Amino acid sequence: MIKKKMLGPLTEDTTKIILESISDGVFTIDYNWEITSFNRAAEAITGISRKDAIGRHCWEVFRSNMCEEDCALKRTMEEGRPFINSSGYIINSEKKKTPITASTSLLIDKNGDVIGGIETFRDHSLVEQLRKELSTKFKVEDIISSSNAMKKIFNILPQVSDSDSSVLIEGETGTGKELLARALHNMSHRKKKPFIAINCGALPDTLLESELFGYKKGAFTNAMKDKPGQFALADGGIIFLDEIGDTSPAFQVSLLRVLQEHEFTPLGALAQEKTNIRIIAATNKELSDLVSQNRFRQDLYYRINVIRLSLPPLRHRMEDIPLLVDRFIQKMNIRQGKFIQGIDKKVLQAFMSHEFPGNIRELENIIEHAFVLCSEGYIKLHHLPGFLSLPSNINEEIDSDPVKSAQTKVITDALARNNYNRSAAAKDLGIHKSTLFRRIKKLGMTL
């Protein structure tokens, strides 16, 4: 049985007991930056004993990135004010990187004199591990999503990647069409062979043909020697033709022959060359409309449209925004050497109310813009571009839970797209009608 004892006035002994009992690491320093106390949690997090820590400079014990760049404790000692929840990492005794948040303050004795500094720090290894486990559940290669529409694509990617059939990827600009093409390549038996991406909309016909088919010496002015094209260089691999809807009918005839006969003729050549490539095409246009307008060959359309994958725009998968934001912050923290912890709740609300015409690429650019203005802590509204703001008509009850807000917006948008036909909206979302009804009820939506 645990013996209970009443806690009297705080003495030096009871203060030590408290410091030894808390789960946060605590240490103090004097004005020589030498550690004067080191609690039990600090020993556990760093793997360094109190005996080895006391008397040493704090940077010798922690070997933290904060020591090198932006030490919160140093700023506290210089400016005389506390700093709360500064993010960083330490290198423990096993030479492993441990993510932490630290808070610092001046150390003041009973006479009110400053005698040093104190820092508390919290180990975030478990949080980071859980975050990584959560993100991998919604990740295929470099694509991350928790939306039902994307999960349907994830489910068939293994079968699609095993095939050698042509693939047509549809989606608005910025939805990640090239990422999906690279994922197919990396999951396929061709992964050790080249993956070559060509933006068809960026090149005129003559350059596009010489780039893909190559040319022979003397084929045109300045053709001083033979140059192999990408169809030859990518043999055994994958050619990704982005914005194929921007190509001319003349080029489409040449491409059709490659798909039908698996052979091509370099410019200025007399003989045809064989090629073993897989074509993945992408477009931000509706190719079937271009076919009906005689702007895209019908026979080529059916050749590249063997397997069609449609990437939804970000406004139809708003529940992915927290995952994507987390991914971009991780990437930019590494690239820029910063330690941004995340985004403020109001920033997430502003994202949920934005249409994102530039899709995922626009979201990444917004985060990069915020990184220029935000040096630590959380990204706030004033770090965002001027066109993003928090709408005045936001529903506070819904927005108190941003994830709920995202789910509500996805369902509302699906209903609006389908003239509020719930069966059609459920089909649009890739779920059963009864599942949609349950979600509407759970979210407390009034239709």
C-alpha positions as CSV (number, residue, x, y, z in Angstrom):
1,M,0.0,0.0,0.0
2,I,1.2,3.5,-0.9
3,K,1.8,5.6,2.2
4,K,0.3,9.1,1.8
5,K,1.9,12.2,3.3
6,M,0.6,15.7,3.4
7,L,2.8,18.1,1.5
8,G,3.8,21.1,3.7
9,P,5.4,24.3,2.7
10,L,7.9,23.9,-0.2
11,T,11.4,23.4,1.0
12,E,14.6,22.7,-1.0
13,D,14.1,19.0,-0.5
14,T,10.5,19.0,-1.7
15,T,11.5,21.1,-4.7
16,K,14.0,18.5,-5.6
17,I,11.4,15.7,-5.3
18,I,9.1,17.6,-7.7
19,L,11.9,18.1,-10.2
20,E,12.8,14.4,-10.0
21,S,9.2,13.3,-10.5
22,I,8.2,15.3,-13.6
23,S,8.6,13.7,-17.1
24,D,10.1,16.8,-18.7
25,G,13.9,17.1,-18.6
26,V,15.1,20.1,-16.5
27,F,18.6,21.5,-16.2
28,T,20.1,24.8,-14.9
29,I,23.2,26.7,-15.9
30,D,25.3,29.4,-14.3
31,Y,26.8,32.4,-16.1
32,N,29.7,30.3,-17.3
33,W,27.2,28.1,-19.2
34,E,28.1,25.2,-16.9
35,I,25.3,22.8,-15.9
36,T,24.5,23.1,-12.2
37,S,21.6,20.7,-11.9
38,F,20.2,17.9,-14.1
39,N,17.1,16.0,-13.2
40,R,16.2,12.3,-13.7
41,A,14.1,12.9,-16.9
42,A,17.0,14.8,-18.4
43,E,19.2,11.7,-17.8
44,A,16.6,9.5,-19.4
45,I,16.1,11.6,-22.5
46,T,19.8,12.4,-23.2
47,G,21.2,9.0,-21.9
48,I,23.8,11.0,-19.9
49,S,24.1,10.7,-16.2
50,R,23.8,13.6,-13.8
51,K,27.4,13.0,-12.7
52,D,28.7,13.3,-16.2
53,A,26.5,16.4,-17.0
54,I,27.1,18.7,-14.0
55,G,30.0,21.0,-14.4
56,R,30.1,20.6,-18.2
57,H,29.0,23.3,-20.7
58,C,25.4,22.6,-21.9
59,W,26.4,22.4,-25.6
60,E,28.8,19.6,-24.8
61,V,26.0,17.5,-23.3
62,F,23.2,18.2,-25.7
63,R,24.9,18.7,-29.0
64,S,21.7,20.3,-30.3
65,N,21.0,22.1,-33.5
66,M,19.7,24.9,-31.3
67,C,23.1,25.4,-29.8
68,E,24.5,26.1,-33.3
69,E,21.8,28.3,-34.7
70,D,19.2,29.8,-32.4
71,C,19.7,28.9,-28.7
72,A,16.6,29.8,-26.8
73,L,18.5,29.7,-23.5
74,K,21.2,32.1,-24.8
75,R,18.5,34.5,-25.9
76,T,16.8,34.3,-22.5
77,M,20.1,35.1,-20.8
78,E,20.8,38.0,-23.2
79,E,17.2,39.5,-23.3
80,G,16.0,38.6,-19.9
81,R,12.7,37.0,-21.1
82,P,11.4,33.4,-21.4
83,F,10.9,31.5,-24.6
84,I,8.2,28.9,-24.8
85,N,8.1,25.7,-27.0
86,S,11.1,26.2,-29.2
87,S,11.5,23.3,-31.5
88,G,14.8,21.4,-32.3
89,Y,16.6,18.2,-31.6
90,I,19.4,16.8,-29.5
91,I,21.9,14.1,-30.1
92,N,21.7,11.5,-27.3
93,S,24.4,9.3,-25.9
94,E,23.7,6.7,-28.6
95,K,24.2,9.4,-31.3
96,K,20.6,9.3,-32.3
97,K,18.6,12.5,-33.1
98,T,15.8,13.1,-30.6
99,P,13.2,15.7,-31.5
100,I,12.4,18.1,-28.5
101,T,10.5,21.2,-27.6
102,A,12.3,23.5,-25.1
103,S,11.2,26.3,-22.8
104,T,13.6,28.6,-21.1
105,S,13.6,31.2,-18.3
106,L,16.0,33.1,-16.0
107,L,17.0,31.3,-12.8
108,I,16.3,33.7,-9.9
109,D,17.2,33.1,-6.2
110,K,15.1,34.0,-3.2
111,N,16.6,37.5,-3.0
112,G,15.5,38.2,-6.6
113,D,19.0,38.0,-8.1
114,V,19.5,36.3,-11.4
115,I,22.0,33.5,-10.9
116,G,21.7,31.7,-14.2
117,G,19.2,30.1,-16.5
118,I,16.8,27.1,-16.5
119,E,15.5,25.0,-19.4
120,T,12.8,22.4,-19.6
121,F,12.6,20.1,-22.6
122,R,10.2,17.4,-23.7
123,D,11.0,14.3,-25.8
124,H,8.8,14.2,-28.9
125,S,10.1,10.9,-30.3
126,L,6.8,9.0,-29.7
127,V,4.8,11.8,-31.3
128,E,7.1,11.9,-34.3
129,Q,6.9,8.1,-34.6
130,L,3.0,8.1,-34.4
131,R,2.9,10.9,-37.0
132,K,5.1,8.9,-39.4
133,E,3.0,5.7,-38.9
134,L,-0.1,7.7,-39.6
135,S,1.3,9.3,-42.8
136,T,2.5,5.9,-44.1
137,K,-1.1,4.6,-44.0
138,F,-2.0,7.2,-46.6
139,K,1.1,7.2,-48.7
140,V,2.1,5.5,-51.9
141,E,5.6,6.4,-53.1
142,D,5.7,10.2,-52.9
143,I,1.9,10.6,-53.1
144,I,0.0,11.2,-49.8
145,S,-3.8,11.2,-49.4
146,S,-6.6,10.0,-47.2
147,S,-9.4,10.8,-49.6
148,N,-11.6,8.1,-51.0
149,A,-11.0,9.1,-54.6
150,M,-7.2,8.8,-54.1
151,K,-7.5,5.5,-52.2
152,K,-9.3,4.0,-55.2
153,I,-6.3,4.9,-57.3
154,F,-3.9,3.6,-54.7
155,N,-5.7,0.3,-54.6
156,I,-5.2,-0.4,-58.4
157,L,-1.7,1.1,-58.7
158,P,0.1,-2.3,-58.2
159,Q,-1.9,-3.9,-61.0
160,V,-1.5,-0.9,-63.3
161,S,2.2,-0.8,-62.7
162,D,2.6,-4.5,-63.5
163,S,1.0,-3.9,-66.9
164,D,2.8,-2.6,-70.0
165,S,-0.4,-0.9,-71.3
166,S,-0.5,2.8,-72.0
167,V,-1.9,5.0,-69.3
168,L,-3.7,8.3,-69.5
169,I,-3.5,10.5,-66.4
170,E,-6.1,13.3,-66.3
171,G,-6.1,16.1,-63.8
172,E,-5.9,19.9,-63.5
173,T,-2.6,21.6,-63.4
174,G,-0.8,21.1,-60.1
175,T,-2.6,17.9,-59.1
176,G,0.5,15.7,-59.2
177,K,0.2,13.9,-62.5
178,E,4.0,13.5,-62.9
179,L,4.3,12.2,-59.3
180,L,1.7,9.5,-60.2
181,A,3.6,8.6,-63.3
182,R,6.8,8.3,-61.4
183,A,5.1,6.1,-58.8
184,L,3.9,3.8,-61.6
185,H,7.5,3.6,-62.9
186,N,9.0,2.9,-59.4
187,M,6.5,0.1,-58.7
188,S,6.9,-1.6,-62.1
189,H,9.4,-4.1,-63.5
190,R,10.8,-1.2,-65.6
191,K,12.0,0.7,-62.4
192,K,15.7,0.0,-63.2
193,K,15.3,1.5,-66.6
194,P,15.0,5.2,-67.4
195,F,12.0,7.4,-66.7
196,I,12.0,10.4,-69.0
197,A,9.4,13.2,-68.7
198,I,8.7,15.5,-71.7
199,N,6.4,18.5,-71.5
200,C,4.7,18.4,-74.9
201,G,3.2,21.9,-74.5
202,A,6.6,23.5,-74.0
203,L,8.1,22.5,-77.4
204,P,7.0,23.2,-81.0
205,D,6.5,20.2,-83.3
206,T,10.0,20.2,-84.9
207,L,11.8,20.3,-81.6
208,L,9.5,17.8,-80.0
209,E,10.1,15.3,-82.8
210,S,13.9,15.7,-82.8
211,E,13.8,15.4,-79.0
212,L,11.8,12.2,-79.0
213,F,12.9,10.5,-82.3
214,G,16.4,11.9,-82.6
215,Y,18.1,12.8,-85.9
216,K,20.8,11.7,-88.2
217,K,23.8,13.8,-89.3
218,G,22.7,16.3,-92.0
219,A,19.0,16.0,-91.3
220,F,18.9,19.8,-91.0
221,T,21.1,22.8,-90.7
222,N,23.6,22.4,-87.7
223,A,22.9,18.6,-87.4
224,M,26.6,17.9,-87.4
225,K,26.3,14.4,-86.0
226,D,23.8,11.7,-85.1
227,K,21.8,12.4,-81.9
228,P,19.7,9.6,-80.3
229,G,16.2,10.7,-79.2
230,Q,14.5,9.9,-75.9
231,F,12.7,6.9,-77.4
232,A,16.1,5.3,-78.0
233,L,17.6,6.5,-74.6
234,A,14.6,5.3,-72.7
235,D,14.5,1.8,-74.2
236,G,13.1,-0.6,-71.7
237,G,11.8,2.3,-69.5
238,I,8.9,4.8,-69.5
239,I,8.3,7.9,-71.5
240,F,6.0,10.4,-69.7
241,L,4.3,12.8,-72.2
242,D,2.9,15.6,-70.2
243,E,0.2,17.9,-71.6
244,I,-0.3,15.6,-74.6
245,G,-3.5,17.5,-75.5
246,D,-1.3,20.4,-76.7
247,T,0.3,18.4,-79.5
248,S,-0.5,19.0,-83.2
249,P,-2.3,16.4,-85.4
250,A,1.0,15.9,-87.4
251,F,2.9,14.9,-84.3
252,Q,0.0,12.7,-83.2
253,V,0.4,10.6,-86.4
254,S,4.1,10.0,-85.6
255,L,3.3,9.1,-82.0
256,L,0.5,6.7,-83.1
257,R,3.0,4.7,-85.1
258,V,5.2,4.3,-82.1
259,L,2.3,2.9,-80.0
260,Q,1.1,0.6,-82.8
261,E,4.3,-0.8,-84.2
262,H,6.8,-0.1,-81.4
263,E,9.1,1.6,-83.9
264,F,10.0,5.1,-85.0
265,T,12.1,6.8,-87.6
266,P,14.7,9.4,-86.6
267,L,14.7,12.6,-88.6
268,G,16.8,12.2,-91.7
269,A,16.9,8.4,-91.4
270,L,15.9,5.8,-94.0
271,A,15.5,2.8,-91.7
272,Q,13.1,2.4,-88.8
273,E,14.3,1.6,-85.3
274,K,12.6,-0.6,-82.7
275,T,11.8,0.5,-79.2
276,N,10.6,-1.2,-76.1
277,I,9.0,1.6,-74.0
278,R,5.8,2.2,-72.1
279,I,3.9,5.4,-72.7
280,I,2.3,7.3,-69.9
281,A,0.5,10.4,-71.1
282,A,-1.1,13.2,-69.1
283,T,-3.4,16.1,-69.8
284,N,-5.2,18.9,-68.0
285,K,-7.7,19.0,-70.9
286,E,-10.7,16.8,-71.7
287,L,-9.4,14.8,-74.5
288,S,-12.8,13.4,-75.5
289,D,-13.9,17.0,-76.2
290,L,-10.8,17.6,-78.3
291,V,-11.6,14.5,-80.3
292,S,-15.1,15.7,-81.0
293,Q,-13.7,19.0,-82.1
294,N,-11.2,17.2,-84.5
295,R,-8.3,18.6,-82.5
296,F,-7.1,15.3,-81.3
297,R,-6.9,12.0,-83.3
298,Q,-9.5,9.5,-82.2
299,D,-7.3,6.5,-82.9
300,L,-4.5,8.0,-80.8
301,Y,-6.9,8.7,-78.0
302,Y,-8.0,5.1,-77.8
303,R,-4.4,4.0,-77.9
304,I,-3.3,6.1,-74.9
305,N,-6.5,5.7,-73.1
306,V,-6.1,1.9,-72.3
307,I,-6.0,2.7,-68.6
308,R,-7.3,6.0,-67.4
309,L,-6.5,7.5,-64.0
310,S,-8.3,10.7,-63.0
311,L,-6.7,12.8,-60.2
312,P,-9.2,14.9,-58.3
313,P,-8.5,18.6,-57.7
314,L,-7.5,19.6,-54.2
315,R,-10.8,21.4,-53.6
316,H,-12.5,17.9,-53.9
317,R,-10.1,16.3,-51.4
318,M,-9.8,19.0,-48.7
319,E,-9.3,16.4,-46.0
320,D,-5.8,15.9,-47.5
321,I,-4.7,19.5,-46.6
322,P,-3.4,18.7,-43.1
323,L,-1.4,15.7,-44.4
324,L,0.0,17.7,-47.3
325,V,0.9,20.7,-45.1
326,D,2.7,18.4,-42.7
327,R,4.6,16.9,-45.6
328,F,5.7,20.3,-47.0
329,I,6.7,21.6,-43.6
330,Q,8.9,18.5,-43.1
331,K,10.5,18.9,-46.5
332,M,11.1,22.7,-46.1
333,N,12.5,22.3,-42.6
334,I,15.1,20.0,-44.0
335,R,15.8,22.1,-47.0
336,Q,16.0,25.4,-45.2
337,G,17.4,24.3,-41.8
338,K,14.4,25.6,-39.9
339,F,12.2,23.9,-37.3
340,I,8.7,25.1,-38.0
341,Q,6.3,23.0,-35.8
342,G,3.1,23.4,-37.9
343,I,0.4,25.8,-38.8
344,D,-1.9,27.8,-36.6
345,K,-5.6,26.7,-36.4
346,K,-6.7,29.9,-38.2
347,V,-4.3,29.2,-41.0
348,L,-5.9,25.7,-41.5
349,Q,-9.3,27.4,-41.5
350,A,-8.2,29.8,-44.2
351,F,-6.9,26.9,-46.3
352,M,-10.3,25.1,-45.9
353,S,-12.1,28.1,-47.3
354,H,-9.8,28.6,-50.3
355,E,-10.5,27.0,-53.7
356,F,-6.9,26.3,-54.6
357,P,-7.1,26.8,-58.4
358,G,-3.4,25.9,-58.6
359,N,-4.1,22.7,-56.5
360,I,-1.3,21.0,-54.6
361,R,1.4,23.0,-56.3
362,E,-0.3,26.2,-55.1
363,L,-0.5,24.9,-51.5
364,E,3.2,24.0,-51.6
365,N,4.1,27.5,-52.9
366,I,2.0,29.1,-50.1
367,I,3.9,27.1,-47.4
368,E,7.2,28.1,-49.0
369,H,6.1,31.8,-48.9
370,A,5.2,31.3,-45.2
371,F,8.7,29.9,-44.5
372,V,10.3,33.1,-45.8
373,L,8.4,35.1,-43.1
374,C,8.2,32.6,-40.3
375,S,11.4,31.6,-38.5
376,E,10.1,29.4,-35.7
377,G,7.1,28.0,-34.0
378,Y,3.8,27.9,-35.9
379,I,2.9,29.5,-39.3
380,K,0.2,32.2,-38.6
381,L,-2.2,34.2,-40.8
382,H,0.2,37.1,-41.2
383,H,2.8,34.7,-42.7
384,L,0.5,33.8,-45.6
385,P,0.2,35.6,-49.0
386,G,-2.2,38.6,-49.0
387,F,-4.9,36.9,-51.0
388,L,-5.5,34.3,-48.2
389,S,-7.5,35.4,-45.2
390,L,-10.0,34.1,-42.7
391,P,-13.6,34.6,-44.0
392,S,-15.8,36.6,-41.7
393,N,-18.7,34.2,-42.3
394,I,-16.9,31.1,-41.0
395,N,-19.0,28.7,-38.9
396,E,-17.1,28.8,-35.5
397,E,-18.7,25.5,-34.3
398,I,-17.5,23.6,-37.4
399,D,-14.2,25.3,-37.6
400,S,-13.4,24.4,-34.0
401,D,-12.4,21.1,-35.5
402,P,-10.6,21.7,-38.8
403,V,-10.8,18.0,-39.9
404,K,-14.5,18.1,-39.4
405,S,-14.6,21.3,-41.4
406,A,-12.7,19.6,-44.2
407,Q,-15.0,16.6,-44.3
408,T,-18.1,18.8,-44.3
409,K,-16.7,20.9,-47.2
410,V,-15.9,17.7,-49.2
411,I,-19.5,16.4,-48.8
412,T,-21.1,19.8,-49.4
413,D,-19.1,20.3,-52.6
414,A,-19.9,16.7,-53.8
415,L,-23.6,17.4,-53.2
416,A,-23.5,20.7,-55.0
417,R,-21.7,19.1,-58.0
418,N,-24.5,16.6,-58.3
419,N,-27.5,18.9,-57.8
420,Y,-27.9,17.6,-54.2
421,N,-28.7,14.1,-55.4
422,R,-27.3,12.0,-52.5
423,S,-26.9,8.8,-54.5
424,A,-24.9,10.6,-57.2
425,A,-22.8,12.4,-54.6
426,A,-22.0,9.1,-52.8
427,K,-20.9,7.7,-56.1
428,D,-18.8,10.8,-56.8
429,L,-17.1,10.3,-53.4
430,G,-16.5,6.6,-54.0
431,I,-18.6,5.5,-51.0
432,H,-21.9,3.7,-50.5
433,K,-25.1,5.9,-50.1
434,S,-25.6,4.6,-46.6
435,T,-22.1,5.5,-45.6
436,L,-22.7,9.1,-46.9
437,F,-25.9,9.3,-44.8
438,R,-24.0,8.1,-41.7
439,R,-21.3,10.8,-42.3
440,I,-23.8,13.5,-42.8
441,K,-25.5,12.6,-39.5
442,K,-22.2,12.3,-37.6
443,L,-21.1,15.7,-38.9
444,G,-24.4,17.2,-37.8
445,M,-25.0,18.6,-41.3
446,T,-28.3,20.2,-42.2
447,L,-29.2,19.8,-45.9
